[in-house]
Amino acid sequence: MQAFHPRDQATAASQDGGAVTSFASQVVSMLASRSARAVSELREPVIVGLVAASTSGSKDAFASLLLEVRRARITLAALADLYIPEAARRMGQAWLDDQMSWMDVSIGVGRMQSLLREIGAAWAADQAGDAGHGTVLLLVAEREQHTLGPMVVMGQLRRFGVSVCLRIAPTFAELNTLLATRQFDGILISVSTKDKLEAVAKTVEFLKNLMSQPCPIVVGGAVMARVEDLAACTGADFSTNDIGAALEGIGLKFDASCVLRRA
């Protein structure tokens, strides 16, 4: 996310002019927080190979790609944080440009999500024995067609040593049960499109009324590119797409050594 906004600073931006679907919006906006310099420094053959491996259907495609990743000395952290989102962005753009079918993009992004799960398994703070870096609840709004963006965020949080509880489109009853048994230092909510703002605002209101010991609620996601102040629109405490800023807003310190240790 490009900025860090406490609530009540601005109003929502004007409505979208085009009927862009939720899926296209999510994958095309995935790199909104990445600088042009960071993207330009990525190795093009790896990006092209990642797209090809995701859409080929070959069982050996990813194995060959990972050999190239090792030869190029690209860390798994860079693969998860930079290369996979850029590959997904290009696939989404190819769909919008009628160069790739929706089916190919959907299957390809799904395969990259599986790859993310595999390479991120060692980063789970809950399994690594880390303590003292906090616990957050990461919520994904309902009707998301893919959760690649939130999975990237989850991997980043866990490499910072933060324990993450991920819930996708939970009901109010499920949230009630969860918060009755667990305490969180903060709640992060990922939102991809403006049509979900009303539902997210209701979720934020429900959470604030539910918690006996309130914790900060931070909202972010691809929708920030089209809304001036997401916090004001949803009633959350802060809005940002920057993981470090989100953790600071929650009041958690993040340990850079965890990132270096697991990259």
N, C-alpha and C positions, 0 to 999 in steps of 0.2 A: 504494500500500500504506500502511496506516495507521501502521505501526510499523516499526522496524528491529531485527531480532532476530539476534544471534549465535547459533550453534547451542548445543544443550545447556542451554537455559534453561527449557524447559517441555515438557509432553507434548502429544500430539495431543488435540484436542477430541473430544467424543462423536460417534458416527456420525450421519450425516444421517437424519432421520426419514422424509423423503419420497423418492420415486423421481424426482427431478428430472433431466432428461436433460442431457448434456454441453452441448448447444447452448444450452438455456435458461439453464443456470447461467452460461455465459460471457457472454451478451449482457445478462442482467439484472444481473450483478455488475460490469459494466464500469466503472461510475462509483463503485465503492466508495471510492476514494481522493479523490473530489471533495467539497468541502464543500457543505453545503446552500446557503450564501450564494452560492457560485460558480454553482451551477445556477440559483438564483432570478434571477440577473442576466442570464441568457441571453435573447435576444430570441425570444419564442414564435413569431412568424410564420416565422422562419428555421427553427426546429426542425420545425414543421408542414410547411413547404415542402420540407425535406430528406427527410422521411418520404414525402411525396407524390411527389417526384421519383424516389426510389429504387424505388417500387412502381408507377409509372405505365407504364414501358416506353417512354415518349416520348423520342426522341433530343434534343429541345429542352428537356426538363424541367430538366436540370442547368444549361444555359446561362441560362435564365430565373432560376434560383435564384441563380447567381453574380452576376447583375446586382443582385439584391436584397441580396446580401452586400456588394457594393461600395457600394451606396447607404447601407447601414447602417454602413459603415466598419468592418466586421469583418475582422480580419486572417486570412490563410490559416492561420496558426498556431492561432488561436482556433477556426477551423472544424475543423481536424484534431484538436486536443486536447480540445475541449469539445463542439462542436455535433454532430459525427459520432458520438462515443460516446454522447451523450445520446439522439440519434435511434435508435441501435441498441438502447439500453436500453428505450426506449419500445416499439419494435417487438417485442422479446422479451417484455415485459410484456403487450402486446396479444395475443400468441400464448398465453401462459399463461391469459389471461382469455377465451380463445376469441373474440377480436375480430378476429383476423388468422390466416390459414392459415400452416402451416409453410412451404409453398412460397413464399408472398409474402414472409415474413420472410427466408427463405434467399436468395432472389433479390435482395431489397432490400439486405441486408447485403453481398452480393457486389458489388453496384453501388457501394455506398459504399466498399468496399475499392478498387475501380478508381479512384474519385475520389481516395482517399488517395494512391494511387500517382502520379496525375497531379500533384497539388498538392505532393507531397513530392519530386518529381524534382530540384528545385533545391537540396534540403537535403542531398543525399548528400555527406558529407565527402570521400569518395573522388574525387568529380568536381570539388569546389570548390577543391581545392588546399590545404586546411587541413593543418597538420602540428603535431605536438607535443601533441595533445589525446587521444591514445591510440586503441586499437583493441579492440573487444569482439566476442565471439561470442555471438549471440542465438539460443537454441535454443527451438523450440516442441515440446511433447510430442506424441507420436503420437496419431493418431485425433482431432485437433482438427477440428471441422466448419467453423470459420471462424477466421481469424487476424487479425481486425480489431484486437483489443487489442494484440497484439505489433507490428502495423504502426504503431499510434499511438506506441508506445514507441520504435520504430525512428526515426520522424520526430523525436521529441523529442531522442533521442541525437544524431542528425545535426545538429540545430540547435545543440546544445552543442559542435559541432565534433568529435564522436567518430566515428571510422570504424566502421561496423557490418557484420558478416558474418552474414546471416540464413540459418539452416538449419531446415527444417521436417521433423520426424520423421526425422532422419538415422539410419542404421544405425551400429553400432559400427565397421564396416569403413570407412564414409565419414568418420566422426570420426577414425579412425586416419590415414587419408590426409590429411585436412585439417590436423591438428595436426602432421603430419610436415613440412608445407611452410610453415606459417604460425605466427607467435607472436602471442598475444593478452594484453592487460593484464588481462582478466577475462572470465568467462563468465556470461551471464545466461540463466536457464531459466524460461520461462513455463509455469505449470501452472493449468488451469482447474478440475479436479474431483479429489476425493479418490481416485477409482479409478485415477488415474495416479501416485499417490505411490510405489508399489512400483517401477514402471518408471523413474521419475525417480531414485529412490535408486540403482538399478543403474547408471544413466547417470552419476550423480555419482561413484560408486565407480570406474567404468571410466575416467572422465576423470582422476581423481586418480592412478590407477595408471599411466595412459598418459603423463602429462606429465613430461618430464624437468626442466622448469623450471615448477613449479606456479604457477598464478595463482588468485586468489580466485574462488569460484563463488557466485553470488547467485541465489536462487530467489524467485519471486513470481508474482502472477497472481490470478485470481478466487478460487482455493481458499483464499487467506489469510483470507477472511471466515469460513471454517469450520474452520480449523486454528489452534491457539494458537501453535505454533512450527514453521513450515514447515522451517526449517533443521534442527531436531532430527529431524524426520521423514524428511528426505532425505539428511542427511549433508553438506549444503552449508555454506559458511562463514557466510553471512548470508541473511536473508530480509527483503525489503522491497518495497513497491510505489511507493516514492518514488525517482524517477530521480536526483535530487541525492544522496540518501543512498546509493544503489547505487554511484554513481561515487566518492563519498568512501570507501566500504568497499573498493572496488577499488584506491583510491589515485590516482585521476585527478582533476585539477582540471577544472572545467567553466567555459567562457568564456561569460558572459552576453551579451557583445557579439555572439556568433554568433547567439543567439536574436533579438536586436533587428535584426540585419542581415538575417535571412531571414524575419522575420515580416511 
